[in-house]
Amino acid sequence: MLETKEGVKCLAGVIQNSIMHGSIRIRVDSAYCFKYLIDFASPMAIKTEVVKICGALIRVVNDKFPPDLKI
């Protein structure tokens, strides 16, 4: 389990950048990485990055991307 806020912050920043600027395949993989980050990080460690994670995922849903990315 990912316990430190610094680890979550570092990973969330890289994943967010990949979702915002990567190819479609990289964006899909990055969305899965966010899922795994949420699954394996402690709630206290992820608490400070919730806005960053949700913001990136909301942007994906609202933009014109293929359905496999939105799912």
C-alpha positions as CSV (number, residue, x, y, z in Angstrom):
1,M,0.0,0.0,0.0
2,L,1.3,3.5,-0.9
3,E,1.4,5.3,2.4
4,T,3.2,8.6,1.8
5,K,1.7,11.8,0.4
6,E,4.9,12.5,-1.5
7,G,4.7,9.2,-3.4
8,V,1.1,9.8,-4.4
9,K,1.8,13.4,-5.3
10,C,4.7,12.3,-7.6
11,L,2.7,9.6,-9.3
12,A,-0.4,11.7,-9.7
13,G,1.5,14.5,-11.4
14,V,3.1,12.1,-13.9
15,I,-0.2,10.3,-14.6
16,Q,-2.1,13.6,-14.9
17,N,0.4,14.9,-17.5
18,S,0.1,11.7,-19.5
19,I,-3.7,12.0,-19.5
20,M,-3.6,15.6,-20.6
21,H,-0.9,15.3,-23.3
22,G,-0.4,11.7,-24.3
23,S,-1.8,9.7,-27.3
24,I,-5.1,7.9,-26.9
25,R,-3.4,4.6,-25.9
26,I,-1.3,6.4,-23.3
27,R,-4.4,8.2,-22.0
28,V,-6.2,4.9,-21.6
29,D,-3.2,3.4,-19.7
30,S,-3.0,6.5,-17.6
31,A,-6.6,6.3,-16.6
32,Y,-6.0,2.7,-15.4
33,C,-2.9,4.0,-13.5
34,F,-5.2,6.4,-11.6
35,K,-7.5,3.5,-10.8
36,Y,-4.6,1.5,-9.4
37,L,-3.3,4.5,-7.5
38,I,-6.7,5.0,-5.8
39,D,-7.0,1.3,-5.1
40,F,-3.5,0.9,-3.5
41,A,-3.0,4.3,-1.8
42,S,-4.1,4.9,1.7
43,P,-7.0,7.4,2.0
44,M,-4.8,9.9,3.9
45,A,-2.1,9.8,1.3
46,I,-4.5,10.4,-1.6
47,K,-6.5,13.1,0.1
48,T,-4.4,16.0,-1.1
49,E,-4.5,14.8,-4.7
50,V,-8.2,14.1,-5.2
51,V,-8.8,17.4,-7.0
52,K,-6.0,16.7,-9.5
53,I,-7.1,13.2,-10.1
54,C,-10.8,14.1,-10.5
55,G,-10.1,17.1,-12.7
56,A,-8.0,15.1,-15.2
57,L,-10.7,12.4,-15.4
58,I,-13.5,14.9,-15.8
59,R,-11.7,16.5,-18.6
60,V,-11.4,13.2,-20.4
61,V,-15.1,12.5,-20.1
62,N,-16.0,16.0,-21.3
63,D,-13.7,16.1,-24.3
64,K,-14.1,14.3,-27.7
65,F,-12.3,11.1,-27.0
66,P,-13.1,7.5,-28.1
67,P,-15.4,5.5,-25.8
68,D,-12.6,3.1,-24.7
69,L,-10.9,6.0,-23.1
70,K,-14.0,7.2,-21.3
71,I,-14.9,3.8,-20.0
